[in-house]
Every structure is written in structure tokens, then in C-alpha cells.
Amino acid sequence: MLVRHNTKLLEQAIDLQIKRSAIPTLQAEAAAHDKIARANAFRRMASGAAIAIAAVGIGVGVWLVFDRDTTVIQPEPPVAQNHPNENLPKETKKSEDRIPGEETIAEEGKTDKLKSPPIEQPTPPPADPANPDTFDFVKFANRKVTYAGSTWQLESGHHFQSEKNPTWDTAWCYTRRLANTGVEVQVSLVNRPSPTSTPQAPVSSSETLASVGLDDNSARELASRCIWLDEASFAPGDFDMGPERKEAAAAAEELSVQDGWDAMGNDLPGMPAWNVSLEQCQAQCEADRRCLALTYDKKHAACFMKNNGSILVRSPDAVMAAKGAIKANLQYSSLVFAKDTVVVGGAYANVRSNYADCVVACAADQRCLGFNFDGPNKMCAMLDTVTSSSPFKGVASGVKATRS
């Protein structure tokens, strides 16, 4: 007899028994996973805390390094007995920010600790009594002017005691010019010791002025055109020259008279003045700043005022006078003159000229031993050898007495 057994229930029972036997194993695996997760979480927290502590330490170190004033010697912190926690150095304020007599203020959030004995600070040196704001401060005012046919750059400097001072204390004016030596020189024209005092001019020496074509009078004239920050203006006669400069100026204006000599050339426009006496001629020259020398023709009562007088020649009918400013530059020529006479010799130059310029040219040239001036044709011949002379109508001649 065949019996069919229903095994389905048996299979389910076996499967259930297997699952029950697996429960402890699953519980053990879950517990292990839980422990691993807790360990990982704890390790992360420890790492974060360590990083945070390290960052705080680095920040404190950087602060200590950069906040310290390297120019100030840090005193050694006092060691408090029986207080090991007090060995840490306290913050030291910068010396320039410290207020003498005040105590250091504790930082916010720190608890009060036992204060160390105060450290005696060295006594600072006495402060400089000078005003720390005082320093050289100069403002300039520049102007270009035209004088005596030339352009001059005038520079006026004004010195202030401080940048905040609205009023200057001293001022000056000068110009730069190429001297006759080929070197640029600075010519001091006028000084103003204060805004209210009388200006002093000229300042540079007479030699310096002469090297750029100026004298005391022309330097004062140029100084009167300087521009100032206080808009002051001065005439040439407003300047104070000082006693020594006044004496030198008076000597420069004084006429020195010599009879029997003629200052050749350099006549002022409009010369001669006719029908005047020698005294009147001298007075006119003294009153005219342009006049540095004169020749008075006694025979014709004629006055020739001149702006220079470098070459003097003998003339029995003439009287020469020169101011002290050019007296040292006068050259006495040995030329002896003749009228309607020609000099025979070797000519090395033949130029168109007037009589006075012909005489001056030969007198100033060491090579020239004589000259012939052809009046009708206005021609000047200069000779380096002279052999003889002969009459010739319309020719004026001259021969140097020192010829060999």
C-alpha cells in the first residue's frame, strides 16, 4: 500500500529551525558593527580636537611673534616662588604706547592672578626742546623778465619755519647766468631778512656781477623785478646796500679826470653835447647811470659821454674822465696821430670802419704797429710793419711809439 506523505510541513519546520539557529550569529555581527562605528566616531572626534588645539597653538605663537616690538629689549619675567603657573611671560605693551604711572590692564576673560613685583623702568632721556614739526620748508616764485636786451630767469625763495606756518620768515631772489668764463654762476640779487625789513641789494660781489654783464646799478634794477609771495614791490632806490657796499658804490660812481687823453669810441646815443663846460659834462655823466666815461673836447666845447672807456689815446685838446667801476680796465695806447698823412708799410687787414673804431682796433691788437684811415671811403688799413710816412690828403694815420 503506497502512502503519500505530505513533506511540505516538514520542510517549513526545518527551515524555521535553521533560521532560529542563525539568530545568535546575526546578533554577534550587529554588535561588532556597532563597536566599530563607535570607535570610528571617537577617532574622528579625537582628531578634530587635536587639530583645533594645534591651530590655537599656532595662532598664539604667531600673535606672540608679530605683536612683539623688536626694537625694545623684553625684560625677563620674574619667577614667583611656589607658583609654577606664574612662570609664563605676561604680555608686554609697546614702549611708545605705555603711559607712565599706569598699570597694565588685564585682558578681558582672564582671571586675576597674583601680581608680580613691578619692574623698574629706566628713566627716559629729556625730550628735545625743539618743535618736532619744525623743518626747512621753502616755496619759490619764478618770473622771466627782459632786461638790457636779454631774458633773465628770476627765482624768489621763501623760507617757512614749519609747513603749517602761514608766513615766511626770510626770502631771497637770485638768477643763474653763463659767465664770461664759460661757467654758469648763481647771482644773488636781493635778500629780505624779514617781511617787514628793508631789502638788501645787490648781494653778489662786484666781480660776480661783472662776469655776467651787471654792476650794482643794473643788479638793483633787475632785483626790483623779482616777484614775492606777499606781492611786495620795490624800486631800485628802495634797497639797502650796507655801509661797505655803499662806500664801494660811491667810489665806483666817482669820476677820475685826466687831461691830455681821449677815451676812444663807445659814445652814447645823441653825442656829442655842444656848448657845455667840462663841469657841466661831468655833472651830466654822474646823473646818467649809462655813463661810465667821457671825453671833453676843449677846442669845440663838446661833451662825449660813453658807456665804456677801454682804450685811451693821447690828445692835447681832450680831457678824459672815467668812473671807478671801469678805471682798472683802462688801457693807455702809445699811438701817435697825424692828419693828411699816410703810413707806408705792410698791411695785413683792410676793413670798412669809422675813425674811432679803426683807432680802437689797432690799439687793442698787439700785431698792429700803425694804421691808415681813408675818410672819404671809410676804410681802415692796419699795418704790422711801418717803414715811413708821407703826406696824403684825406687820410688820418697813427703809429705806435713802441714799434721796433
C-alpha positions as CSV (number, residue, x, y, z in Angstrom):
1,M,0.0,0.0,0.0
2,L,1.5,3.2,-1.1
3,V,1.4,6.1,1.4
4,R,1.9,9.6,0.2
5,H,3.5,11.7,2.9
6,N,3.0,15.4,2.9
7,T,6.6,16.8,3.4
8,K,5.8,20.5,3.0
9,L,5.2,20.9,6.6
10,L,8.4,19.1,7.4
11,E,10.4,21.4,5.2
12,Q,9.0,24.5,6.8
13,A,9.8,23.2,10.2
14,I,13.4,22.5,9.2
15,D,13.8,26.0,7.6
16,L,12.4,27.6,10.8
17,Q,14.8,25.7,12.9
18,I,17.8,26.8,10.7
19,K,16.8,30.5,11.0
20,R,16.5,30.2,14.8
21,S,19.9,28.8,15.0
22,A,21.3,31.8,12.9
23,I,19.9,34.4,15.2
24,P,22.9,34.4,17.7
25,T,25.3,34.8,14.8
26,L,23.5,37.8,13.4
27,Q,23.3,39.4,16.8
28,A,27.0,39.0,17.3
29,E,27.7,40.6,13.9
30,A,25.4,43.5,14.7
31,A,27.2,44.1,18.0
32,A,30.6,44.0,16.2
33,H,29.5,46.6,13.6
34,D,28.2,48.8,16.4
35,K,31.5,48.7,18.2
36,I,33.4,49.5,15.0
37,A,31.1,52.5,14.3
38,R,31.6,53.9,17.9
39,A,35.4,53.5,17.5
40,N,35.5,55.4,14.2
41,A,33.3,58.2,15.7
42,F,35.6,58.5,18.7
43,R,38.7,58.6,16.5
44,R,37.2,61.4,14.4
45,M,36.4,63.5,17.5
46,A,39.9,63.0,18.8
47,S,41.5,64.1,15.5
48,G,39.3,67.2,15.3
49,A,40.2,68.1,18.9
50,A,43.9,67.7,18.2
51,I,43.7,69.8,15.0
52,A,41.8,72.5,16.9
53,I,44.3,72.5,19.7
54,A,47.2,72.7,17.2
55,A,45.5,75.6,15.3
56,V,45.0,77.5,18.6
57,G,48.7,76.9,19.5
58,I,49.9,78.1,16.1
59,G,47.7,81.3,16.3
60,V,49.0,82.1,19.8
61,G,52.6,81.6,18.6
62,V,52.1,83.9,15.5
63,W,50.5,86.5,17.7
64,L,53.3,86.4,20.2
65,V,55.9,86.8,17.4
66,F,54.3,89.6,15.4
67,D,52.9,91.6,18.3
68,R,56.3,91.8,20.0
69,D,58.3,95.1,19.5
70,T,61.7,94.0,18.2
71,T,63.2,97.4,19.0
72,V,62.5,97.1,22.7
73,I,64.5,94.7,24.9
74,Q,62.0,92.5,26.7
75,P,62.7,92.2,30.4
76,E,63.0,88.7,31.9
77,P,59.7,87.7,33.6
78,P,60.0,87.5,37.4
79,V,59.8,84.0,38.8
80,A,57.3,83.7,41.6
81,Q,58.2,81.1,44.3
82,N,55.7,78.3,44.9
83,H,53.6,79.4,42.0
84,P,54.7,77.3,39.0
85,N,51.8,78.6,36.9
86,E,53.2,82.2,37.2
87,N,56.3,81.3,35.1
88,L,54.5,82.1,31.9
89,P,55.6,85.5,30.4
90,K,53.0,88.2,30.5
91,E,52.1,90.4,27.6
92,T,54.3,93.5,27.3
93,K,52.9,96.6,25.7
94,K,54.9,98.6,23.2
95,S,57.1,101.3,24.8
96,E,55.6,104.2,22.8
97,D,52.1,103.2,23.9
98,R,52.8,102.9,27.6
99,I,51.5,105.6,29.9
100,P,54.0,106.2,32.8
101,G,52.4,105.5,36.2
102,E,49.5,103.4,34.9
103,E,49.1,99.7,35.5
104,T,48.7,97.2,32.7
105,I,45.1,96.4,32.1
106,A,44.3,92.7,32.3
107,E,42.8,91.1,29.2
108,E,39.1,90.5,29.1
109,G,38.1,87.0,30.1
110,K,41.3,86.3,32.2
111,T,41.1,85.6,35.9
112,D,43.0,87.7,38.4
113,K,46.4,86.2,39.3
114,L,49.0,87.0,41.8
115,K,50.7,90.2,40.5
116,S,54.5,90.1,40.2
117,P,56.6,92.9,41.7
118,P,56.7,96.0,39.4
119,I,59.8,96.2,37.2
120,E,61.6,99.5,37.4
121,Q,61.7,101.2,34.0
122,P,64.8,103.2,33.0
123,T,64.3,107.0,33.1
124,P,63.8,108.2,29.5
125,P,66.2,111.0,28.3
126,P,64.8,114.5,28.3
127,A,62.8,115.4,25.2
128,D,64.3,117.5,22.5
129,P,63.1,121.1,23.2
130,A,62.9,121.8,19.5
131,N,59.5,121.8,17.9
132,P,59.2,118.4,16.1
133,D,57.1,120.0,13.4
134,T,59.9,122.5,12.6
135,F,61.9,121.8,9.4
136,D,63.1,123.5,6.3
137,F,60.2,124.5,4.1
138,V,60.7,126.7,1.1
139,K,58.3,128.0,-1.6
140,F,59.6,129.5,-4.8
141,A,58.1,132.2,-7.1
142,N,59.6,132.3,-10.6
143,R,59.5,135.0,-13.3
144,K,61.1,135.6,-16.7
145,V,61.9,139.3,-17.5
146,T,63.6,141.0,-20.4
147,Y,66.4,143.4,-19.3
148,A,69.2,145.0,-21.4
149,G,68.2,143.0,-24.4
150,S,68.4,139.6,-22.7
151,T,65.9,137.3,-20.9
152,W,66.6,136.6,-17.3
153,Q,65.0,133.9,-15.1
154,L,64.4,135.3,-11.6
155,E,63.8,132.9,-8.8
156,S,62.5,134.0,-5.4
157,G,62.7,131.6,-2.4
158,H,60.7,132.0,0.8
159,H,61.6,130.0,3.9
160,F,58.9,129.0,6.4
161,Q,59.7,127.8,9.9
162,S,57.1,124.9,9.5
163,E,54.7,123.6,7.0
164,K,51.8,125.0,9.0
165,N,53.2,128.5,9.3
166,P,51.3,130.8,7.0
167,T,54.0,133.5,6.9
168,W,57.6,133.1,5.7
169,D,60.4,134.5,7.8
170,T,63.2,135.1,5.2
171,A,63.3,135.4,1.5
172,W,65.8,136.0,-1.3
173,C,66.0,136.4,-5.1
174,Y,68.7,135.1,-7.5
175,T,69.3,134.3,-11.1
176,R,71.6,132.0,-13.0
177,R,73.7,133.1,-15.9
178,L,76.6,131.9,-18.1
179,A,79.6,134.0,-17.1
180,N,82.3,135.2,-19.4
181,T,84.4,132.3,-18.2
182,G,82.0,129.8,-19.7
183,V,80.8,128.6,-16.3
184,E,77.2,129.1,-15.1
185,V,77.1,131.1,-11.9
186,Q,74.4,131.9,-9.4
187,V,74.0,135.7,-9.0
188,S,72.3,136.7,-5.7
189,L,70.3,139.9,-6.3
190,V,68.4,140.7,-3.1
191,N,67.8,139.4,0.4
192,R,64.8,140.1,2.6
193,P,65.7,139.3,6.2
194,S,62.0,139.5,7.2
195,P,58.7,140.5,5.6
196,T,58.9,144.0,7.2
197,S,62.6,144.8,7.0
198,T,64.3,146.8,4.2
199,P,65.5,144.5,1.3
200,Q,69.3,144.3,0.8
201,A,70.7,144.5,-2.8
202,P,72.8,143.7,-4.5
203,V,74.2,140.7,-2.7
204,S,76.8,139.1,-5.0
205,S,80.2,140.7,-5.3
206,S,81.1,143.2,-7.9
207,E,83.3,140.7,-9.6
208,T,80.5,138.1,-9.9
209,L,78.1,140.8,-11.2
210,A,80.7,141.9,-13.8
211,S,81.1,138.3,-15.0
212,V,77.5,138.3,-16.2
213,G,77.5,141.9,-17.5
214,L,75.9,143.5,-14.4
215,D,77.0,146.2,-12.0
216,D,75.5,147.4,-8.8
217,N,73.0,149.7,-10.5
218,S,71.9,147.1,-13.1
219,A,71.7,144.4,-10.4
220,R,69.3,146.6,-8.3
221,E,67.3,147.3,-11.4
222,L,67.0,143.6,-12.0
223,A,66.2,142.9,-8.3
224,S,63.3,145.4,-8.5
225,R,61.6,143.0,-10.9
226,C,61.7,139.9,-8.5
227,I,58.3,138.5,-7.6
228,W,57.3,137.9,-4.0
229,L,54.6,135.8,-2.3
230,D,53.4,138.8,-0.3
231,E,53.1,140.7,-3.6
232,A,55.5,143.4,-2.4
233,S,57.2,145.6,-5.0
234,F,60.4,147.7,-4.7
235,A,62.1,150.4,-6.7
236,P,65.9,150.2,-7.3
237,G,66.3,153.0,-4.8
238,D,64.4,151.1,-2.0
239,F,67.2,148.6,-1.4
240,D,69.8,148.9,1.4
241,M,73.4,148.2,0.2
242,G,75.1,148.2,3.6
243,P,78.0,150.6,4.6
244,E,80.8,148.8,2.9
245,R,78.8,148.3,-0.3
246,K,77.8,152.0,-0.2
247,E,81.4,153.1,0.0
248,A,82.3,150.9,-2.9
249,A,79.4,152.1,-4.9
250,A,80.3,155.7,-4.2
251,A,83.9,155.0,-5.4
252,A,82.6,153.3,-8.5
253,E,80.5,156.4,-9.4
254,E,83.3,158.9,-8.7
255,L,84.9,160.3,-11.9
256,S,88.6,160.4,-12.2
257,V,89.8,163.1,-14.6
258,Q,93.0,163.0,-16.8
259,D,94.0,165.9,-19.1
260,G,95.5,165.3,-22.5
261,W,93.9,161.9,-23.1
262,D,90.9,160.8,-25.2
263,A,88.7,157.8,-24.5
264,M,88.0,156.4,-27.9
265,G,84.7,155.1,-29.1
266,N,81.7,153.8,-27.1
267,D,79.7,157.0,-27.4
268,L,76.2,157.1,-26.0
269,P,73.3,157.9,-28.5
270,G,72.9,161.6,-29.2
271,M,76.5,162.5,-28.5
272,P,78.1,165.0,-28.5
273,A,76.5,167.6,-26.3
274,W,77.6,171.0,-27.7
275,N,78.5,174.3,-26.0
276,V,78.9,172.9,-22.5
277,S,81.6,173.3,-19.9
278,L,83.7,170.5,-18.5
279,E,81.9,170.8,-15.2
280,Q,78.5,170.5,-16.9
281,C,79.8,167.5,-18.9
282,Q,80.8,165.8,-15.7
283,A,77.5,166.5,-13.9
284,Q,75.6,165.1,-16.8
285,C,77.7,161.9,-16.7
286,E,77.3,161.5,-12.9
287,A,73.5,161.8,-13.3
288,D,73.3,159.2,-16.1
289,R,73.7,155.6,-15.0
290,R,74.7,154.6,-18.5
291,C,77.7,156.9,-18.5
292,L,80.9,155.3,-17.3
293,A,83.4,157.6,-19.1
294,L,83.6,160.9,-21.0
295,T,85.8,162.8,-23.3
296,Y,85.6,166.6,-23.3
297,D,86.8,168.4,-26.4
298,K,88.2,171.7,-25.1
299,K,88.6,173.2,-28.6
300,H,85.0,172.8,-29.6
301,A,83.3,172.7,-26.1
302,A,81.8,169.3,-26.9
303,C,80.9,166.6,-24.4
304,F,81.1,162.9,-25.4
305,M,79.5,160.6,-22.8
306,K,80.4,156.9,-23.1
307,N,79.2,153.5,-21.8
308,N,82.8,152.3,-21.6
309,G,86.4,153.6,-22.0
310,S,88.8,150.8,-22.6
311,I,91.3,152.5,-24.9
312,L,92.9,155.9,-24.2
313,V,95.0,157.8,-26.7
314,R,96.9,161.0,-26.3
315,S,95.2,164.2,-27.5
316,P,96.3,167.7,-26.3
317,D,92.8,169.1,-26.9
318,A,90.9,166.5,-24.9
319,V,90.1,165.8,-21.2
320,M,89.1,162.3,-20.2
321,A,87.1,161.2,-17.1
322,A,86.2,157.7,-16.1
323,K,84.2,156.2,-13.2
324,G,85.8,153.9,-10.7
325,A,83.8,151.0,-12.0
326,I,86.0,150.8,-15.2
327,K,89.1,152.6,-14.1
328,A,91.0,149.4,-13.6
329,N,90.2,148.3,-17.2
330,L,91.6,151.4,-19.0
331,Q,94.4,150.8,-21.5
332,Y,96.8,153.6,-22.4
333,S,97.8,153.4,-26.0
334,S,101.1,154.7,-27.4
335,L,99.6,155.6,-30.8
336,V,100.8,159.0,-32.2
337,F,98.4,160.5,-34.7
338,A,98.8,162.6,-37.8
339,K,96.3,164.2,-40.2
340,D,96.5,164.1,-44.0
341,T,99.4,161.7,-43.7
342,V,99.7,158.1,-44.9
343,V,101.9,155.5,-43.3
344,V,103.9,153.2,-45.6
345,G,104.3,149.6,-44.5
346,G,102.8,146.1,-44.8
347,A,99.0,146.0,-44.4
348,Y,97.5,142.8,-43.0
349,A,93.9,144.0,-42.7
350,N,91.7,146.4,-44.7
351,V,88.1,146.7,-43.4
352,R,85.3,149.2,-43.7
353,S,85.0,151.2,-40.4
354,N,84.8,154.6,-38.9
355,Y,87.7,156.5,-37.4
356,A,87.2,155.8,-33.8
357,D,86.7,152.0,-34.3
358,C,89.8,152.0,-36.5
359,V,91.9,153.6,-33.7
360,V,90.5,151.2,-31.1
361,A,91.1,148.1,-33.3
362,C,94.8,149.0,-33.8
363,A,95.3,150.0,-30.2
364,A,93.9,146.6,-28.9
365,D,95.8,144.5,-31.4
366,Q,99.5,143.8,-30.5
367,R,100.2,142.9,-34.1
368,C,99.2,146.4,-35.3
369,L,102.0,148.9,-35.4
370,G,100.2,151.5,-37.4
371,F,97.0,152.3,-39.3
372,N,95.7,154.4,-42.2
373,F,92.1,155.7,-42.2
374,D,90.7,156.7,-45.6
375,G,88.0,159.2,-44.5
376,P,86.2,159.6,-47.9
377,N,85.9,155.9,-48.4
378,K,85.5,154.8,-44.7
379,M,88.2,152.3,-45.0
380,C,90.7,151.2,-42.2
381,A,94.0,149.6,-43.1
382,M,96.1,148.0,-40.2
383,L,99.8,147.5,-40.7
384,D,102.2,145.1,-39.0
385,T,105.3,146.8,-40.4
386,V,105.9,150.6,-40.7
387,T,108.8,152.0,-42.8
388,S,108.0,155.6,-43.5
389,S,105.2,158.2,-43.8
390,S,104.2,160.8,-46.5
391,P,101.6,163.5,-46.9
392,F,98.3,162.3,-48.3
393,K,95.1,164.4,-48.4
394,G,92.1,162.9,-46.6
395,V,94.0,160.2,-44.7
396,A,94.4,160.1,-40.9
397,S,97.0,157.8,-39.6
398,G,98.6,156.6,-36.4
399,V,101.8,154.9,-35.4
400,K,102.7,153.1,-32.2
401,A,105.7,154.7,-30.5
402,T,106.8,151.3,-29.2
403,R,107.4,149.8,-32.6
404,S,110.7,148.1,-33.2
